[in-house]
Amino acid sequence: MLKVKNISFSYNKTPVISKVRFEIKPGENVALIGESGSGKSTLIKLIYGQYDLSNGEIYWKEQQILGPKFNLVVGYEFMKYVAQEFDLMPFTTVRENIGKYLSNFYPEEKQQRTKELIKVVELEEFADIKVKFLSGGQKQRVALAQALAKQPEILLLDEPFSNIDNFKKQSLRRKVFKFLKEQNIGCLVATHDKDDVLGFADRVLVLDNHKIIADKNIEDLYNNPKNKLIAAFFGEYNYIEPFGFVYAHQLKIVENSKYEAQVKDCYFNGKNYLIEAVYQSESIFIENENKLNTGVYISFEKK
Ligand SMILES: Nc1ncnc2c1ncn2[C@@H]1O[C@H](COP(=O)(O)OP(=O)(O)OP(=O)(O)O)[C@@H](O)[C@H]1O
Protein backbone atom coordinates (compact mmCIF):
# COMPACT_ATOMS: atom_id res chain seq x y z
CA MET A 1 0.00 0.00 0.00
CA LEU A 2 1.29 3.44 -0.95
CA LYS A 3 0.54 5.97 1.79
CA VAL A 4 0.94 9.63 1.04
CA LYS A 5 0.51 11.38 4.37
CA ASN A 6 -0.20 15.07 4.35
CA ILE A 7 2.73 16.09 2.16
CA SER A 8 3.71 19.62 1.17
CA PHE A 9 6.41 20.85 -1.16
CA SER A 10 7.60 23.98 -2.94
CA TYR A 11 10.47 24.57 -5.37
CA ASN A 12 10.89 28.11 -4.09
CA LYS A 13 8.47 30.15 -1.98
CA THR A 14 5.23 29.33 -3.76
CA PRO A 15 3.65 26.05 -2.62
CA VAL A 16 3.22 23.48 -5.41
CA ILE A 17 1.85 20.64 -3.29
CA SER A 18 -0.03 21.42 -0.11
CA LYS A 19 -1.22 18.89 2.50
CA VAL A 20 -1.86 16.13 0.01
CA ARG A 21 -2.95 12.75 1.29
CA PHE A 22 -4.13 9.58 -0.42
CA GLU A 23 -3.44 5.86 -0.63
CA ILE A 24 -2.98 3.35 -3.43
CA LYS A 25 -3.59 -0.35 -2.83
CA PRO A 26 -1.47 -3.05 -4.49
CA GLY A 27 -2.66 -3.55 -8.07
CA GLU A 28 -4.87 -0.47 -8.04
CA ASN A 29 -4.92 1.84 -11.09
CA VAL A 30 -5.20 5.47 -9.95
CA ALA A 31 -5.33 8.43 -12.33
CA LEU A 32 -4.03 11.87 -11.42
CA ILE A 33 -5.66 14.71 -13.30
CA GLY A 34 -5.43 18.49 -13.10
CA GLU A 35 -4.67 21.50 -15.25
CA SER A 36 -1.28 22.03 -16.80
CA GLY A 37 1.04 23.35 -14.09
CA SER A 38 -1.16 22.07 -11.25
CA GLY A 39 1.70 19.94 -9.91
CA LYS A 40 1.02 16.43 -11.27
CA SER A 41 4.61 15.77 -12.35
CA THR A 42 5.93 17.27 -9.12
CA LEU A 43 3.69 14.99 -7.05
CA ILE A 44 4.87 11.94 -8.98
CA LYS A 45 8.51 12.95 -8.53
CA LEU A 46 7.94 13.41 -4.79
CA ILE A 47 6.51 9.90 -4.55
CA TYR A 48 9.56 8.60 -6.42
CA GLY A 49 11.82 10.32 -3.89
CA GLN A 50 13.32 12.77 -6.35
CA TYR A 51 12.88 15.76 -4.03
CA ASP A 52 12.85 16.23 -0.28
CA LEU A 53 9.42 16.95 1.20
CA SER A 54 8.82 20.17 3.12
CA ASN A 55 6.28 18.34 5.27
CA GLY A 56 4.59 14.97 5.58
CA GLU A 57 5.66 11.41 4.82
CA ILE A 58 5.36 8.81 2.08
CA TYR A 59 5.43 5.04 2.63
CA TRP A 60 5.30 1.99 0.42
CA LYS A 61 4.26 -0.77 2.81
CA GLU A 62 6.66 -0.38 5.76
CA GLN A 63 9.35 1.43 3.77
CA GLN A 64 9.51 5.20 4.05
CA ILE A 65 10.30 6.96 0.75
CA LEU A 66 13.03 9.49 1.31
CA GLY A 67 14.47 12.17 -0.92
CA PRO A 68 18.06 12.93 -2.02
CA LYS A 69 19.03 14.33 1.40
CA PHE A 70 18.82 10.77 2.70
CA ASN A 71 19.58 8.65 -0.38
CA LEU A 72 22.64 8.74 -2.57
CA VAL A 73 20.73 7.11 -5.40
CA VAL A 74 17.18 8.24 -6.09
CA GLY A 75 14.51 5.55 -6.30
CA TYR A 76 13.70 2.14 -4.92
CA GLU A 77 13.64 -1.36 -6.43
CA PHE A 78 9.89 -1.80 -5.90
CA MET A 79 8.94 1.42 -7.64
CA LYS A 80 9.52 2.52 -11.22
CA TYR A 81 8.90 5.87 -12.82
CA VAL A 82 8.42 6.65 -16.50
CA ALA A 83 9.02 10.37 -16.90
CA GLN A 84 7.86 12.66 -19.70
CA GLU A 85 11.49 12.79 -20.85
CA PHE A 86 12.91 9.29 -21.03
CA ASP A 87 16.44 8.19 -20.63
CA LEU A 88 17.40 5.36 -22.98
CA MET A 89 20.64 3.97 -24.41
CA PRO A 90 20.51 5.24 -28.02
CA PHE A 91 23.24 3.03 -29.48
CA THR A 92 21.81 -0.28 -28.37
CA THR A 93 18.74 -2.12 -29.57
CA VAL A 94 15.21 -2.10 -28.17
CA ARG A 95 15.79 -5.64 -26.86
CA GLU A 96 19.01 -4.64 -25.11
CA ASN A 97 17.46 -1.54 -23.60
CA ILE A 98 14.61 -3.56 -22.15
CA GLY A 99 16.82 -6.42 -20.96
CA LYS A 100 19.39 -4.07 -19.46
CA TYR A 101 18.22 -4.46 -15.87
CA LEU A 102 17.57 -8.20 -16.02
CA SER A 103 20.11 -10.63 -14.66
CA ASN A 104 22.43 -12.44 -17.08
CA PHE A 105 22.52 -15.38 -14.67
CA TYR A 106 19.20 -16.57 -16.07
CA PRO A 107 19.61 -16.07 -19.82
CA GLU A 108 16.52 -18.04 -20.82
CA GLU A 109 14.26 -16.19 -18.40
CA LYS A 110 15.80 -12.89 -19.42
CA GLN A 111 15.09 -13.67 -23.07
CA GLN A 112 11.55 -14.80 -22.30
CA ARG A 113 10.69 -11.78 -20.15
CA THR A 114 12.18 -9.35 -22.66
CA LYS A 115 10.12 -10.95 -25.41
CA GLU A 116 6.95 -10.73 -23.34
CA LEU A 117 7.53 -7.03 -22.60
CA ILE A 118 8.30 -6.21 -26.23
CA LYS A 119 4.92 -7.75 -27.04
CA VAL A 120 3.11 -5.73 -24.36
CA VAL A 121 4.38 -2.48 -25.86
CA GLU A 122 3.87 -3.72 -29.44
CA LEU A 123 7.46 -3.30 -30.60
CA GLU A 124 8.05 -6.78 -32.04
CA GLU A 125 9.11 -5.38 -35.43
CA PHE A 126 11.65 -3.06 -33.82
CA ALA A 127 13.21 -5.46 -31.30
CA ASP A 128 16.59 -5.45 -33.02
CA ILE A 129 16.67 -1.83 -34.10
CA LYS A 130 18.91 0.65 -32.32
CA VAL A 131 16.92 3.07 -30.18
CA LYS A 132 18.40 6.14 -31.87
CA PHE A 133 16.46 5.20 -35.02
CA LEU A 134 13.08 5.15 -33.27
CA SER A 135 10.39 7.82 -33.24
CA GLY A 136 9.38 9.66 -30.03
CA GLY A 137 6.38 7.39 -29.48
CA GLN A 138 8.42 4.23 -30.04
CA LYS A 139 11.01 5.45 -27.52
CA GLN A 140 8.22 6.11 -25.05
CA ARG A 141 7.15 2.48 -25.43
CA VAL A 142 10.70 1.25 -24.83
CA ALA A 143 10.81 3.34 -21.64
CA LEU A 144 7.54 1.75 -20.51
CA ALA A 145 8.80 -1.78 -21.13
CA GLN A 146 12.05 -0.96 -19.35
CA ALA A 147 10.13 0.19 -16.28
CA LEU A 148 8.14 -3.05 -16.29
CA ALA A 149 11.16 -5.30 -16.80
CA LYS A 150 12.06 -5.63 -13.14
CA GLN A 151 8.48 -6.24 -12.06
CA PRO A 152 7.95 -3.20 -9.83
CA GLU A 153 5.22 -3.29 -7.18
CA ILE A 154 4.14 0.19 -8.14
CA LEU A 155 4.60 2.14 -11.33
CA LEU A 156 4.49 5.93 -11.67
CA LEU A 157 3.56 7.09 -15.16
CA ASP A 158 3.65 10.68 -16.38
CA GLU A 159 1.60 11.10 -19.57
CA PRO A 160 2.56 7.57 -20.65
CA PHE A 161 0.91 7.60 -24.08
CA SER A 162 1.32 11.25 -25.00
CA ASN A 163 3.70 10.66 -27.90
CA ILE A 164 1.85 7.71 -29.34
CA ASP A 165 -0.41 8.04 -32.35
CA ASN A 166 -4.11 7.28 -32.17
CA PHE A 167 -3.81 4.07 -34.19
CA LYS A 168 -1.63 2.49 -31.54
CA LYS A 169 -2.86 4.27 -28.45
CA GLN A 170 -6.02 2.31 -27.72
CA SER A 171 -4.58 -1.16 -28.11
CA LEU A 172 -1.41 -0.19 -26.28
CA ARG A 173 -3.33 1.21 -23.32
CA ARG A 174 -5.40 -1.94 -23.11
CA LYS A 175 -2.31 -4.17 -23.22
CA VAL A 176 -0.30 -2.17 -20.69
CA PHE A 177 -3.10 -1.69 -18.16
CA LYS A 178 -4.18 -5.33 -18.51
CA PHE A 179 -0.59 -6.45 -17.93
CA LEU A 180 -0.41 -4.29 -14.79
CA LYS A 181 -3.63 -5.80 -13.44
CA GLU A 182 -2.51 -9.36 -14.23
CA GLN A 183 0.79 -8.78 -12.44
CA ASN A 184 -0.90 -6.91 -9.59
CA ILE A 185 1.29 -3.86 -10.19
CA GLY A 186 -0.25 -0.68 -8.74
CA CYS A 187 0.01 2.47 -10.82
CA LEU A 188 -0.42 6.20 -10.57
CA VAL A 189 -0.94 7.78 -13.98
CA ALA A 190 -0.73 11.54 -14.49
CA THR A 191 -2.68 12.41 -17.61
CA HIS A 192 -4.61 15.01 -19.60
CA ASP A 193 -6.33 12.35 -21.66
CA LYS A 194 -9.73 11.06 -20.56
CA ASP A 195 -9.14 7.89 -22.56
CA ASP A 196 -6.26 6.97 -20.23
CA VAL A 197 -8.78 7.11 -17.40
CA LEU A 198 -12.19 5.87 -18.63
CA GLY A 199 -12.23 2.11 -18.72
CA PHE A 200 -8.97 1.72 -16.80
CA ALA A 201 -8.74 3.81 -13.63
CA ASP A 202 -10.16 2.38 -10.43
CA ARG A 203 -9.93 5.78 -8.80
CA VAL A 204 -9.18 9.35 -9.84
CA LEU A 205 -7.37 12.08 -7.90
CA VAL A 206 -8.01 15.66 -8.98
CA LEU A 207 -5.25 18.14 -8.24
CA ASP A 208 -6.18 21.81 -8.15
CA ASN A 209 -4.67 24.78 -6.41
CA HIS A 210 -1.94 22.59 -4.79
CA LYS A 211 -4.52 20.28 -3.24
CA ILE A 212 -6.40 17.07 -3.99
CA ILE A 213 -9.96 18.35 -4.45
CA ALA A 214 -11.48 14.97 -5.29
CA ASP A 215 -10.52 11.34 -4.68
CA LYS A 216 -13.30 9.24 -6.15
CA ASN A 217 -14.05 6.15 -8.12
CA ILE A 218 -14.31 6.84 -11.83
CA GLU A 219 -18.07 6.38 -12.18
CA ASP A 220 -18.84 8.79 -9.32
CA LEU A 221 -16.48 11.41 -10.64
CA TYR A 222 -17.77 11.14 -14.21
CA ASN A 223 -21.45 11.10 -13.28
CA ASN A 224 -21.31 13.93 -10.75
CA PRO A 225 -18.62 16.39 -11.81
CA LYS A 226 -18.61 18.97 -9.06
CA ASN A 227 -16.78 21.70 -10.95
CA LYS A 228 -15.86 22.74 -14.48
CA LEU A 229 -12.33 21.39 -14.21
CA ILE A 230 -13.68 17.87 -13.77
CA ALA A 231 -16.51 18.24 -16.30
CA ALA A 232 -14.15 19.69 -18.93
CA PHE A 233 -11.74 16.77 -18.49
CA PHE A 234 -14.41 14.34 -19.66
CA GLY A 235 -15.81 16.33 -22.57
CA GLU A 236 -18.02 19.13 -23.80
CA TYR A 237 -20.14 20.29 -20.87
CA ASN A 238 -22.59 23.00 -19.74
CA TYR A 239 -23.61 24.56 -16.50
CA ILE A 240 -27.38 25.03 -16.67
CA GLU A 241 -29.73 25.74 -13.78
CA PRO A 242 -31.44 23.65 -12.45
CA PHE A 243 -29.46 20.70 -13.90
CA GLY A 244 -26.01 21.75 -12.67
CA PHE A 245 -23.10 20.41 -14.74
CA VAL A 246 -24.37 18.40 -17.70
CA TYR A 247 -22.38 16.95 -20.59
CA ALA A 248 -23.46 17.72 -24.15
CA HIS A 249 -24.59 14.11 -24.58
CA GLN A 250 -26.81 14.33 -21.48
CA LEU A 251 -29.06 16.92 -23.14
CA LYS A 252 -31.60 16.09 -25.82
CA ILE A 253 -33.56 18.16 -28.29
CA VAL A 254 -37.32 17.72 -27.83
CA GLU A 255 -40.53 19.04 -29.43
CA ASN A 256 -41.54 21.17 -26.48
CA SER A 257 -39.97 22.24 -23.24
CA LYS A 258 -39.50 25.35 -21.17
CA TYR A 259 -35.82 25.44 -22.15
CA GLU A 260 -35.39 27.12 -25.54
CA ALA A 261 -32.25 28.06 -27.39
CA GLN A 262 -31.16 29.28 -30.83
CA VAL A 263 -28.67 27.28 -32.89
CA LYS A 264 -25.41 29.14 -33.44
CA ASP A 265 -23.20 26.45 -34.95
CA CYS A 266 -23.15 22.78 -35.75
CA TYR A 267 -20.00 20.59 -35.70
CA PHE A 268 -19.74 17.03 -37.01
CA ASN A 269 -17.98 14.96 -34.33
CA GLY A 270 -18.01 11.55 -36.01
CA LYS A 271 -20.79 9.82 -34.13
CA ASN A 272 -23.14 12.83 -33.88
CA TYR A 273 -23.39 16.55 -34.36
CA LEU A 274 -22.37 18.92 -31.61
CA ILE A 275 -24.87 21.75 -31.60
CA GLU A 276 -23.75 25.06 -30.18
CA ALA A 277 -26.81 27.09 -29.21
CA VAL A 278 -27.47 30.29 -27.33
CA TYR A 279 -29.46 29.88 -24.14
CA GLN A 280 -29.96 32.89 -21.83
CA SER A 281 -27.19 34.75 -23.72
CA GLU A 282 -24.65 31.93 -23.12
CA SER A 283 -23.41 29.21 -25.45
CA ILE A 284 -24.51 25.71 -24.57
CA PHE A 285 -23.59 22.42 -26.27
CA ILE A 286 -25.96 19.58 -27.11
CA GLU A 287 -25.16 16.35 -28.92
CA ASN A 288 -27.69 15.54 -31.60
CA GLU A 289 -28.02 12.81 -34.21
CA ASN A 290 -28.93 15.24 -36.96
CA LYS A 291 -27.41 18.33 -38.43
CA LEU A 292 -29.26 21.58 -37.63
CA ASN A 293 -29.24 24.91 -39.41
CA THR A 294 -27.91 28.05 -37.86
CA GLY A 295 -30.63 30.33 -36.49
CA VAL A 296 -33.32 27.73 -35.83
CA TYR A 297 -34.95 27.58 -32.41
CA ILE A 298 -34.84 24.36 -30.42
CA SER A 299 -36.26 23.09 -27.17
CA PHE A 300 -34.11 20.89 -25.00
CA GLU A 301 -34.21 18.82 -21.83
CA LYS A 302 -31.91 16.76 -19.71
CA LYS A 303 -32.01 13.08 -20.72
N1 LIG B 1 12.29 22.22 -11.34
C1 LIG B 1 11.42 23.20 -11.08
N2 LIG B 1 11.80 24.35 -10.48
C2 LIG B 1 10.92 25.34 -10.18
N3 LIG B 1 9.60 25.27 -10.46
C3 LIG B 1 9.14 24.16 -11.06
C4 LIG B 1 10.02 23.07 -11.42
N4 LIG B 1 9.29 22.09 -12.01
C5 LIG B 1 8.01 22.55 -12.04
N5 LIG B 1 7.93 23.78 -11.48
C6 LIG B 1 6.67 24.57 -11.28
O1 LIG B 1 5.80 23.84 -10.44
C7 LIG B 1 4.45 23.91 -10.89
C8 LIG B 1 3.91 22.53 -11.16
O2 LIG B 1 4.60 21.96 -12.27
P1 LIG B 1 4.37 20.45 -12.73
O3 LIG B 1 5.31 20.16 -13.84
O4 LIG B 1 4.41 19.57 -11.54
O5 LIG B 1 2.85 20.53 -13.28
P2 LIG B 1 2.01 19.48 -14.14
O6 LIG B 1 0.64 19.46 -13.54
O7 LIG B 1 2.73 18.19 -14.24
O8 LIG B 1 1.98 20.20 -15.56
P3 LIG B 1 1.79 19.55 -17.04
O9 LIG B 1 0.42 18.95 -17.04
O10 LIG B 1 1.88 20.75 -17.93
O11 LIG B 1 2.89 18.55 -17.24
C9 LIG B 1 4.46 24.81 -12.12
O12 LIG B 1 4.12 26.11 -11.73
C10 LIG B 1 5.92 24.75 -12.59
O13 LIG B 1 6.28 25.95 -13.22
The ligand as an ORCA input file, in Angstrom:
! r2SCAN-3c Opt
* xyz 0 1
  N      12.294     22.220    -11.344
  C      11.419     23.204    -11.084
  N      11.797     24.351    -10.485
  C      10.921     25.340    -10.183
  N       9.599     25.272    -10.462
  C       9.144     24.160    -11.062
  C      10.022     23.068    -11.419
  N       9.289     22.086    -12.009
  C       8.010     22.553    -12.035
  N       7.928     23.783    -11.477
  C       6.674     24.569    -11.283
  O       5.799     23.835    -10.443
  C       4.454     23.915    -10.887
  C       3.910     22.533    -11.158
  O       4.597     21.962    -12.271
  P       4.367     20.454    -12.734
  O       5.308     20.159    -13.842
  O       4.407     19.571    -11.540
  O       2.854     20.533    -13.279
  P       2.012     19.477    -14.141
  O       0.641     19.465    -13.540
  O       2.730     18.188    -14.241
  O       1.981     20.204    -15.563
  P       1.789     19.552    -17.043
  O       0.417     18.949    -17.044
  O       1.879     20.749    -17.928
  O       2.888     18.551    -17.242
  C       4.464     24.812    -12.119
  O       4.118     26.109    -11.729
  C       5.917     24.750    -12.586
  O       6.279     25.951    -13.216
*
